[in-house]
Amino acid sequence: MPAKTYHDKPVANWNVRDMLAYLGDEHKRRFGVDYQPFGTWAAERGQLGNWLGTAKKRGKYGAEFTKRFIDVCLAEYRPTRDYPGINFGFMVAYMKRNFQTVQLEVMRADAAAQNQAEEVDEDWL
């Protein structure tokens, strides 16, 4: 039986609905407020779909990268009286510096994994 919620799936298999549920849960936990979109829900879903991918098209970055970007932005964000929460559209528009940070983390992790794989291959020779 397929997993029903993001809690039951590996992050790599998350879709837009899962990411929005995660954002909603994290908002309640971290900030004590409900998650609200950047503009309309359709725009928020569309932007997440561009990053994650949909059933019909491949995303630019995938679910694991997108979740890591969101986690970094959520950790950095400090709520204010006027802006007690944050949303994905705000993260993309105003917290782009975190994109590059996450991108470097992923590239370094991939390089380390590649180096480790090459070392293992050498031992077999």
TORVORO-598687 format. One line per field, with one value per atom (N, C-alpha, C): residue number from 1; residue in one letter; chain; x, y, z. Coordinates in pm, 1 decimal, m for minus. Each point is the difference from the previous one (the first is absolute). Layout:
BEGIN
seq: [NUM / ...]
type: [a / ...]
mol: [A / ...]
u: [X / ...]
v: [Y / ...]
w: [Z / ...]
END
This chain:
BEGIN
seq: [1 / 1 / 1 / 2 / 2 / 2 / 3 / 3 / 3 / 4 / 4 / 4 / 5 / 5 / 5 / 6 / 6 / 6 / 7 / 7 / 7 / 8 / 8 / 8 / 9 / 9 / 9 / 10 / 10 / 10 / 11 / 11 / 11 / 12 / 12 / 12 / 13 / 13 / 13 / 14 / 14 / 14 / 15 / 15 / 15 / 16 / 16 / 16 / 17 / 17 / 17 / 18 / 18 / 18 / 19 / 19 / 19 / 20 / 20 / 20 / 21 / 21 / 21 / 22 / 22 / 22 / 23 / 23 / 23 / 24 / 24 / 24 / 25 / 25 / 25 / 26 / 26 / 26 / 27 / 27 / 27 / 28 / 28 / 28 / 29 / 29 / 29 / 30 / 30 / 30 / 31 / 31 / 31 / 32 / 32 / 32 / 33 / 33 / 33 / 34 / 34 / 34 / 35 / 35 / 35 / 36 / 36 / 36 / 37 / 37 / 37 / 38 / 38 / 38 / 39 / 39 / 39 / 40 / 40 / 40 / 41 / 41 / 41 / 42 / 42 / 42 / 43 / 43 / 43 / 44 / 44 / 44 / 45 / 45 / 45 / 46 / 46 / 46 / 47 / 47 / 47 / 48 / 48 / 48 / 49 / 49 / 49 / 50 / 50 / 50 / 51 / 51 / 51 / 52 / 52 / 52 / 53 / 53 / 53 / 54 / 54 / 54 / 55 / 55 / 55 / 56 / 56 / 56 / 57 / 57 / 57 / 58 / 58 / 58 / 59 / 59 / 59 / 60 / 60 / 60 / 61 / 61 / 61 / 62 / 62 / 62 / 63 / 63 / 63 / 64 / 64 / 64 / 65 / 65 / 65 / 66 / 66 / 66 / 67 / 67 / 67 / 68 / 68 / 68 / 69 / 69 / 69 / 70 / 70 / 70 / 71 / 71 / 71 / 72 / 72 / 72 / 73 / 73 / 73 / 74 / 74 / 74 / 75 / 75 / 75 / 76 / 76 / 76 / 77 / 77 / 77 / 78 / 78 / 78 / 79 / 79 / 79 / 80 / 80 / 80 / 81 / 81 / 81 / 82 / 82 / 82 / 83 / 83 / 83 / 84 / 84 / 84 / 85 / 85 / 85 / 86 / 86 / 86 / 87 / 87 / 87 / 88 / 88 / 88 / 89 / 89 / 89 / 90 / 90 / 90 / 91 / 91 / 91 / 92 / 92 / 92 / 93 / 93 / 93 / 94 / 94 / 94 / 95 / 95 / 95 / 96 / 96 / 96 / 97 / 97 / 97 / 98 / 98 / 98 / 99 / 99 / 99 / 100 / 100 / 100 / 101 / 101 / 101 / 102 / 102 / 102 / 103 / 103 / 103 / 104 / 104 / 104 / 105 / 105 / 105 / 106 / 106 / 106 / 107 / 107 / 107 / 108 / 108 / 108 / 109 / 109 / 109 / 110 / 110 / 110 / 111 / 111 / 111 / 112 / 112 / 112 / 113 / 113 / 113 / 114 / 114 / 114 / 115 / 115 / 115 / 116 / 116 / 116 / 117 / 117 / 117 / 118 / 118 / 118 / 119 / 119 / 119 / 120 / 120 / 120 / 121 / 121 / 121 / 122 / 122 / 122 / 123 / 123 / 123 / 124 / 124 / 124 / 125 / 125 / 125]
type: [m / m / m / p / p / p / a / a / a / k / k / k / t / t / t / y / y / y / h / h / h / d / d / d / k / k / k / p / p / p / v / v / v / a / a / a / n / n / n / w / w / w / n / n / n / v / v / v / r / r / r / d / d / d / m / m / m / l / l / l / a / a / a / y / y / y / l / l / l / g / g / g / d / d / d / e / e / e / h / h / h / k / k / k / r / r / r / r / r / r / f / f / f / g / g / g / v / v / v / d / d / d / y / y / y / q / q / q / p / p / p / f / f / f / g / g / g / t / t / t / w / w / w / a / a / a / a / a / a / e / e / e / r / r / r / g / g / g / q / q / q / l / l / l / g / g / g / n / n / n / w / w / w / l / l / l / g / g / g / t / t / t / a / a / a / k / k / k / k / k / k / r / r / r / g / g / g / k / k / k / y / y / y / g / g / g / a / a / a / e / e / e / f / f / f / t / t / t / k / k / k / r / r / r / f / f / f / i / i / i / d / d / d / v / v / v / c / c / c / l / l / l / a / a / a / e / e / e / y / y / y / r / r / r / p / p / p / t / t / t / r / r / r / d / d / d / y / y / y / p / p / p / g / g / g / i / i / i / n / n / n / f / f / f / g / g / g / f / f / f / m / m / m / v / v / v / a / a / a / y / y / y / m / m / m / k / k / k / r / r / r / n / n / n / f / f / f / q / q / q / t / t / t / v / v / v / q / q / q / l / l / l / e / e / e / v / v / v / m / m / m / r / r / r / a / a / a / d / d / d / a / a / a / a / a / a / a / a / a / q / q / q / n / n / n / q / q / q / a / a / a / e / e / e / e / e / e / v / v / v / d / d / d / e / e / e / d / d / d / w / w / w / l / l / l]
mol: [A / A / A / A / A / A / A / A / A / A / A / A / A / A / A / A / A / A / A / A / A / A / A / A / A / A / A / A / A / A / A / A / A / A / A / A / A / A / A / A / A / A / A / A / A / A / A / A / A / A / A / A / A / A / A / A / A / A / A / A / A / A / A / A / A / A / A / A / A / A / A / A / A / A / A / A / A / A / A / A / A / A / A / A / A / A / A / A / A / A / A / A / A / A / A / A / A / A / A / A / A / A / A / A / A / A / A / A / A / A / A / A / A / A / A / A / A / A / A / A / A / A / A / A / A / A / A / A / A / A / A / A / A / A / A / A / A / A / A / A / A / A / A / A / A / A / A / A / A / A / A / A / A / A / A / A / A / A / A / A / A / A / A / A / A / A / A / A / A / A / A / A / A / A / A / A / A / A / A / A / A / A / A / A / A / A / A / A / A / A / A / A / A / A / A / A / A / A / A / A / A / A / A / A / A / A / A / A / A / A / A / A / A / A / A / A / A / A / A / A / A / A / A / A / A / A / A / A / A / A / A / A / A / A / A / A / A / A / A / A / A / A / A / A / A / A / A / A / A / A / A / A / A / A / A / A / A / A / A / A / A / A / A / A / A / A / A / A / A / A / A / A / A / A / A / A / A / A / A / A / A / A / A / A / A / A / A / A / A / A / A / A / A / A / A / A / A / A / A / A / A / A / A / A / A / A / A / A / A / A / A / A / A / A / A / A / A / A / A / A / A / A / A / A / A / A / A / A / A / A / A / A / A / A / A / A / A / A / A / A / A / A / A / A / A / A / A / A / A / A / A / A / A / A / A / A / A / A / A / A / A / A / A / A / A / A / A / A / A / A / A / A / A / A / A]
u: [84.5 / m84.5 / 89.1 / m24.9 / 84.0 / m6.7 / 111.0 / 6.0 / m99.4 / m62.7 / m104.3 / 50.4 / 96.3 / 48.4 / 151.8 / 52.2 / 144.6 / 75.7 / m64.2 / 65.0 / 35.1 / m77.0 / 13.9 / 87.4 / 51.8 / 75.5 / 142.9 / 92.1 / 132.3 / m12.6 / 82.2 / m7.8 / 10.5 / 80.2 / 16.3 / m132.1 / m97.5 / m130.0 / m107.8 / 35.0 / m98.9 / m48.5 / m127.6 / m57.9 / m38.6 / m66.8 / m35.6 / m89.8 / m96.6 / m90.3 / 78.1 / 96.4 / 82.2 / 82.0 / 59.3 / 83.4 / m84.7 / m119.7 / m88.1 / m43.8 / m25.3 / m35.0 / 118.3 / 120.9 / 120.4 / 16.0 / m16.3 / 9.0 / m104.4 / m121.2 / m105.0 / 34.8 / 49.2 / 37.8 / 117.3 / 99.2 / 116.1 / m37.8 / m91.3 / m46.1 / m65.7 / m86.8 / m66.1 / 104.0 / 93.3 / 100.4 / 95.8 / 52.1 / 100.9 / m57.8 / m109.0 / m50.1 / m136.4 / m70.6 / m131.1 / m110.6 / 21.0 / m101.2 / m22.1 / m114.2 / m29.1 / 83.9 / 32.1 / 74.3 / m91.5 / 49.3 / m73.7 / 87.8 / m59.2 / 79.9 / 50.8 / 91.9 / 53.3 / m88.5 / m103.0 / m99.2 / m113.7 / m19.9 / m109.4 / 54.1 / m90.2 / 39.6 / 44.4 / m65.9 / 37.3 / 142.8 / 36.4 / 135.3 / 102.1 / m32.9 / 91.4 / 20.2 / m110.3 / 9.5 / 81.3 / m22.6 / 73.5 / 149.3 / 37.0 / 142.2 / 63.2 / m69.4 / 51.0 / 6.9 / m99.1 / 1.3 / 118.1 / 37.8 / 117.9 / 126.5 / 9.2 / 118.4 / m2.0 / m115.0 / m9.5 / m22.7 / m80.1 / m47.3 / m143.6 / m64.3 / m138.6 / m8.6 / m121.1 / m19.4 / 33.9 / m11.1 / 21.2 / 134.9 / 66.3 / 127.9 / 99.6 / 124.3 / 109.0 / 27.1 / 30.6 / 30.7 / 143.6 / 26.9 / 134.7 / 97.2 / m47.9 / 92.8 / m33.0 / m122.2 / m37.0 / m40.6 / m60.8 / m58.0 / 105.4 / 107.3 / 99.8 / 67.6 / 38.6 / 61.2 / m98.9 / m124.2 / m101.3 / m25.1 / m11.2 / m22.3 / 118.7 / 120.6 / 118.2 / 1.4 / m33.4 / m9.5 / m103.5 / m115.7 / m105.9 / 47.0 / 64.8 / 47.7 / 100.4 / 90.5 / 99.2 / m70.1 / m95.5 / m73.3 / m82.2 / m67.5 / m79.0 / 87.6 / 116.9 / 91.2 / 52.7 / 18.5 / 54.3 / m104.9 / m123.5 / m104.2 / m32.1 / m10.3 / m40.3 / m133.9 / m105.6 / m132.2 / m2.7 / m85.2 / m24.3 / m149.0 / m36.5 / m142.1 / m78.0 / 56.7 / m67.3 / 7.8 / 104.5 / 20.5 / 33.3 / m101.2 / 24.9 / 37.0 / m17.5 / 34.7 / 68.9 / 29.5 / 71.3 / m66.4 / 27.2 / m53.3 / 103.9 / m28.0 / 97.3 / 30.0 / m101.8 / 22.0 / 94.5 / m15.4 / 90.3 / 141.7 / 10.7 / 132.5 / 72.8 / m70.7 / 60.7 / 32.4 / m88.6 / 19.4 / 104.0 / 2.0 / 81.3 / 107.8 / 8.3 / 101.0 / 83.7 / 24.1 / 73.9 / 140.4 / 57.8 / 136.1 / 5.3 / m111.1 / m4.5 / m0.3 / m47.0 / 3.0 / 144.0 / 88.3 / 139.7 / 67.0 / m36.6 / 53.9 / m38.5 / m126.6 / m48.1 / 62.7 / 11.7 / 60.7 / 143.4 / 77.2 / 136.8 / 1.9 / m91.3 / m8.8 / m23.2 / m92.8 / m33.7 / 117.7 / 64.0 / 114.9 / 113.8 / 24.8 / 106.6 / m34.5 / m125.7 / m42.2 / 10.7 / m38.9 / 11.8 / 145.6 / 87.3 / 142.5 / 60.0 / m38.8 / 50.1 / m47.1 / m124.8 / m52.5 / 72.2 / 29.1 / 72.3 / 141.3 / 68.2 / 134.5 / m0.2 / m98.7 / m10.4 / m24.5 / m82.3 / m27.8 / 126.2 / 79.6 / 124.3 / 99.8 / 8.3 / 89.1 / m40.5 / m126.4 / m48.5 / 36.3 / m15.4 / 35.0 / 147.1 / 88.0 / 141.8 / 33.2 / m69.7 / 24.1 / m32.7 / m92.8 / m36.7 / 104.8 / 82.2 / 104.1 / 110.3]
v: [m118.0 / 118.0 / 124.5 / 98.1 / 119.5 / 81.7 / 69.1 / 86.9 / 114.8 / 38.9 / 103.0 / 140.1 / 12.2 / 132.0 / 6.4 / 120.1 / 15.0 / m71.4 / m22.8 / m71.4 / m143.0 / m56.0 / m140.1 / m20.8 / 107.1 / m9.6 / 49.1 / m53.4 / 62.9 / 137.6 / 92.5 / 137.1 / 0.3 / m86.3 / m3.8 / m24.1 / m57.4 / m30.2 / 102.6 / 108.2 / 100.9 / 71.6 / 39.2 / 81.0 / 136.0 / 82.5 / 134.2 / m5.0 / m90.6 / m12.5 / m35.1 / m90.5 / m37.4 / 118.3 / 74.7 / 114.0 / 107.0 / 24.8 / 98.0 / m47.7 / m129.6 / m54.6 / 15.3 / m26.5 / 16.6 / 146.1 / 92.0 / 142.3 / 40.0 / m50.9 / 28.8 / m50.6 / m123.1 / m56.6 / 75.1 / 32.6 / 72.2 / 140.8 / 62.9 / 132.7 / m4.7 / m96.6 / m14.0 / m26.7 / m88.7 / m38.4 / 114.8 / 66.2 / 103.6 / 136.7 / 38.4 / 136.2 / 10.4 / m113.0 / 1.2 / 61.8 / 12.7 / 57.1 / m93.5 / 16.2 / m78.1 / 49.3 / m90.5 / 33.1 / 72.0 / 104.6 / 75.0 / 14.6 / m3.8 / 6.9 / 140.2 / 6.2 / 125.7 / 36.7 / 75.7 / 28.7 / m100.4 / m76.0 / m97.7 / m141.1 / m90.1 / m139.9 / m59.1 / 39.1 / m51.5 / 41.7 / 123.9 / 47.4 / m74.7 / m21.9 / m70.9 / m144.5 / m65.6 / m136.7 / m4.1 / 98.7 / 5.9 / 15.8 / 86.8 / 21.4 / m126.2 / m62.9 / m125.8 / m107.3 / m4.0 / m96.4 / 20.1 / 124.5 / 27.7 / m54.2 / 9.1 / m48.3 / m151.2 / m54.0 / m143.1 / m86.7 / 50.9 / m79.5 / m41.6 / m45.2 / m46.3 / m135.0 / m53.7 / m127.2 / 11.9 / 120.0 / 19.2 / 59.3 / 65.5 / 60.6 / m12.2 / m6.8 / m11.0 / 136.8 / 0.6 / 124.2 / 43.8 / 124.3 / 54.5 / m55.4 / m24.0 / m31.8 / m128.4 / m44.2 / m121.1 / 27.6 / m100.2 / 15.1 / 13.3 / m76.5 / 5.3 / 136.8 / 52.6 / 132.6 / 105.8 / m8.6 / 99.2 / m1.7 / m118.8 / m9.4 / 58.3 / m28.5 / 53.7 / 153.0 / 53.9 / 145.5 / 57.6 / m62.4 / 44.8 / m6.9 / m109.7 / m15.1 / 108.5 / 32.1 / 105.0 / 135.3 / 27.4 / 127.6 / 8.4 / m106.9 / m0.4 / 20.1 / m61.8 / 14.4 / 142.6 / 65.2 / 135.6 / 107.0 / m25.0 / 101.8 / 33.5 / 128.2 / 47.5 / 72.3 / m52.8 / 62.3 / 141.1 / 80.8 / 135.0 / 14.9 / 109.2 / 25.3 / 7.7 / 64.8 / 14.5 / m125.4 / m77.9 / m121.0 / m117.7 / m57.9 / m108.6 / m133.0 / m10.5 / m122.4 / 32.1 / m102.7 / 13.1 / m96.0 / 14.6 / m94.3 / m23.9 / m101.4 / m40.4 / 113.6 / 72.1 / 111.2 / 104.4 / 30.1 / 94.3 / m56.1 / m129.0 / m62.6 / 13.8 / m28.6 / 6.2 / 144.3 / 91.3 / 139.3 / 73.3 / m25.5 / 83.0 / m73.9 / m130.2 / m76.5 / m84.5 / 51.2 / m72.5 / m38.5 / 76.4 / m32.2 / m141.5 / m46.1 / m136.1 / m104.8 / 36.0 / m92.5 / m41.7 / 98.4 / m29.7 / m78.2 / 29.8 / m74.0 / m147.1 / m24.9 / m138.2 / m66.7 / 74.3 / m55.4 / m45.4 / 81.2 / m38.8 / m122.5 / m6.2 / m117.1 / m126.9 / 7.2 / m116.5 / m38.6 / 99.1 / m29.1 / m63.5 / 50.3 / m56.6 / m141.9 / m21.6 / m134.2 / m98.0 / 44.2 / m85.1 / m32.0 / 99.6 / m21.5 / m96.2 / 14.9 / m91.1 / m142.3 / m14.9 / m133.2 / m60.0 / 83.0 / m47.1 / m43.6 / 79.1 / m35.9 / m129.9 / m15.6 / m122.6 / m120.1 / 17.0 / m108.4 / m36.9 / 99.9 / m26.9 / m72.1 / 35.1 / m69.4 / m144.5 / m27.8 / m136.4 / m78.2 / 61.6 / m67.0 / m37.6 / 88.1 / m28.6 / m118.5 / m18.1 / m114.1 / m132.1 / 2.1 / m124.0 / m43.0 / 93.1 / m34.1 / m65.1]
w: [0.0 / 0.0 / 0.0 / m86.8 / m6.2 / 128.7 / 27.2 / 117.7 / m17.2 / 109.3 / m4.5 / 32.7 / 88.4 / 39.3 / m15.6 / 8.0 / m14.5 / 111.1 / 113.3 / 110.2 / m39.9 / m92.1 / m38.7 / m123.3 / m59.3 / m124.3 / 18.8 / m77.5 / m4.1 / m67.1 / 40.5 / m52.3 / m152.7 / m56.2 / m146.2 / m72.1 / 67.9 / m61.5 / 32.5 / 67.3 / 34.3 / m125.6 / 3.7 / m106.7 / 58.7 / m79.4 / 44.1 / 123.1 / 0.9 / 115.1 / 127.4 / m12.9 / 116.0 / 49.5 / m92.7 / 40.4 / 68.3 / m50.1 / 64.5 / 138.7 / 14.9 / 132.0 / 95.9 / m48.9 / 81.4 / 42.5 / m96.9 / 32.3 / 104.0 / m12.9 / 97.7 / 138.5 / 7.2 / 129.5 / 63.3 / m81.3 / 51.6 / 45.8 / m68.5 / 42.3 / 137.2 / 17.4 / 131.4 / 108.1 / m28.6 / 99.2 / 32.1 / m100.1 / 20.8 / 37.0 / m65.9 / 13.6 / 65.7 / 13.5 / 64.2 / m83.9 / m130.4 / m89.6 / m118.2 / m66.2 / m119.3 / m117.4 / m87.9 / m121.2 / m98.5 / m60.1 / m101.9 / m123.5 / m118.3 / m123.5 / m29.1 / m90.9 / m53.2 / m117.7 / 23.7 / m103.6 / 9.2 / m104.8 / m1.0 / 22.5 / 39.1 / 16.6 / m133.3 / m107.4 / m132.2 / m36.4 / 29.1 / m28.3 / 85.8 / 125.7 / 90.0 / m47.4 / m35.8 / m52.0 / m129.9 / m84.4 / m125.9 / 20.4 / 91.8 / 26.8 / 59.5 / 93.2 / 55.4 / m107.9 / m86.1 / m109.7 / m93.6 / m24.2 / m82.5 / 65.0 / 129.5 / 71.4 / 16.6 / 42.0 / 30.9 / m122.2 / m90.2 / m111.5 / 25.8 / m103.5 / 9.1 / m68.2 / m7.4 / m68.9 / m148.4 / m55.7 / m143.7 / m37.3 / 94.9 / m35.3 / 113.9 / m38.9 / 96.3 / 63.5 / 129.0 / 69.1 / m21.2 / 31.7 / m16.4 / 102.7 / 123.5 / 107.7 / 76.3 / m0.3 / 71.5 / 143.8 / 59.6 / 133.4 / 110.1 / m7.2 / 107.3 / 5.7 / m115.7 / m5.7 / 49.6 / m47.3 / 37.0 / 150.1 / 58.1 / 145.5 / 75.8 / m44.8 / 68.5 / m8.1 / m115.8 / m15.7 / 96.7 / 7.3 / 91.0 / 144.5 / 38.4 / 137.9 / 37.7 / m91.3 / 26.3 / 15.5 / m86.5 / 8.3 / 128.5 / 36.8 / 122.9 / 122.6 / 0.1 / 113.8 / 12.3 / m113.1 / 0.7 / 30.5 / m37.6 / 10.8 / 145.3 / 27.2 / 131.7 / m14.4 / 59.3 / m14.0 / 58.6 / m59.3 / 51.9 / 25.4 / 62.0 / 26.2 / m130.8 / m98.8 / m129.2 / m86.6 / 15.8 / m80.3 / 91.2 / 63.3 / 95.0 / m65.3 / m130.2 / m71.2 / m131.2 / m74.0 / m127.1 / m97.6 / m127.0 / m98.0 / m108.7 / m82.6 / m101.6 / m98.0 / m41.3 / m91.5 / 57.5 / 128.8 / 66.3 / 4.4 / 30.0 / 6.1 / m133.6 / m107.6 / m132.6 / m38.5 / 32.1 / m40.6 / 84.2 / 130.8 / 88.8 / 78.8 / m15.4 / 73.8 / m95.7 / m119.8 / m104.1 / 44.1 / 88.8 / 44.5 / 57.1 / 57.2 / 54.1 / m110.3 / m117.4 / m112.9 / m28.2 / m8.0 / m30.2 / 112.9 / 123.0 / 113.9 / m8.8 / m27.1 / m12.2 / m121.9 / m108.4 / m120.4 / 27.5 / 71.5 / 35.8 / 90.6 / 96.6 / 87.9 / m80.7 / m92.5 / m82.2 / m88.6 / m61.8 / m86.3 / 79.7 / 119.1 / 83.7 / 45.0 / 36.1 / 40.3 / m116.6 / m118.9 / m119.1 / m30.3 / 11.7 / m25.7 / 102.1 / 125.6 / 104.0 / m25.7 / m39.6 / m30.8 / m119.9 / m100.7 / m118.4 / 37.8 / 83.5 / 44.9 / 78.1 / 85.6 / 78.0 / m91.3 / m100.7 / m94.6 / m77.5 / m38.4 / m71.7 / 88.3 / 127.8 / 92.9 / 14.8 / 8.6 / 11.0 / m125.7 / m115.7 / m126.2 / m3.9 / 49.0 / 1.1 / 88.3 / 109.4 / 88.9 / m66.4 / m92.9 / m67.9 / m100.4 / m43.6 / m97.9 / 69.9]
END
